[in-house]
Amino acid sequence: MPDSAHPIDEGSTRTMTADASQPRKRRLPRSAKLLILAIVVVLCLIWIGLAVAHRLTHVSAQDARVMTDEVTVSSRLEGWVTTFDLIEGDTLQRGDAVAALYSKPDQRKLEALTARVATQQARLAYEQARLATAEKQLKGGISLMQRQLEASKAAEKASQARLTEAERDFQRSDTLYQKRSVSEQRRDQDYYAYQAALAEHAQAQQEVRVSQALADNAEVGFINGSQMPLPNPEVLTQQVRIARQQLAETQATLEEAQLRIADLEIDSPVDGVIDKTLIDQGEYVSAGQPIAMMHDPSKLWVEANIKETDVGALRTGQSVAITVDAFPDQTFSGHVAVIGRAATSQFALLPDPNPSGNFTKITQRIPVRIRFDDGPTELIGPGMMVEVDIDVSGAGEREPADASSVQS
């Protein structure tokens, strides 16, 4: 019977139905597989070639840092801090107030010195006026006495001439009287004229002596027979000199007080940003005590420690790609500014003298200073870690500098 002759396996039937329902996978041709493999190999070779070319034309460092000249703001004087309201991150311009110290006693001292200077200026003006007046009076008195002396001498000379003439007339009259040629009356007239001329001449001589004495007294300040002499110009000149010196000393003290008042106001020495505050308002600070630390954002640089085996390819002026770890998506441009000439190990606090004789050669690091081309942005701060990639294929003039110029 047909059913018994050809039995049907239900499991086999289900398997054949399932295989018929699934699509048959197509295998890639052998040529396509070879093409893909060739493309992958070419890409790997290109990547390896680019990496080798970059390694030959670039020197990299991953442990570089952003550096700056940190400025410590300190107080020149001691005192209580009355004003200090800065916090980290505040931006200051040169001359902006950082802090202020208690200044009332110094203000009172300054006011007293200002008043003293005004008083001494008035005293100097008074002494100068006295000197000018004394010189004028003395000069005028001496001139007057000299003119009087000259007039007395002229009068004495004229009386001498009259005396000589009267004496000659009397002698002639007396001679003629002895000869009875003139009358006794005429002789007596000539005699009395002669006696009058003698008296006049004596008076003139006395006036000369008096005028000479007055002129001599005028030289020492006695004018017109005054009991008290005029002030001596030499003495007054010395007093003016003393007053001027005292005024100069007081002005110097005043300037010192003004400088102290100015030093009680602590100002920013540079344009920069506050990095750290070290005091609080109300504290007592000593002279020289640090108050705050700040830096100038326009004066940042990168210091990289380059392997000594790579330093030979470096030149100042070579371009540098700088990547800041804090901003990995941005790349800053720079250039090599200074190449150190001493390894960083020379400045170690505990150098290894290797007394045992066991030596392991270690590649040393040379400090290299890199400057930003376009200037650091406000995002970059000192101490940040950066990676540098120096293009050594570019030519640059080698200008080595002492390691001290790149050591922080």
Secondary structure, DSSP 8 states (H G I E B T S, - for coil): -HHHHS---HHHHHHHHHHHHS-------HHHHHHHHHHHHHHHHHHHHHHHHHHHHEEEEEEEEEEE--EEEE-SS-EEEEE----TT-EE-TT-EEEEE--HHHHHHHHHHHHHHHHHHHHHHHHHHHHHHHHHHHHHHHHHHHHHHHHHHHHHHHHHHHHHHHHHHHHHHHHHHHTTSS-HHHHHHHHHHHHHHHHHHHHHHHHHHHHHHHHHHHHTT--TT-SS----HHHHHHHHHHHHHHHHHHHHHHHHHHHHHHHHEEE-SSSEEEEEE---TT-EE-TT-EEEEEE-TTSEEEEEEEEHHHHTT--TT-EEEEEETTEEEEEEEEEEEEE-SS-GGGG-SS----TT--------EEEEEEEESS---TT--TT-EEEEEEETTS--------GGGT--
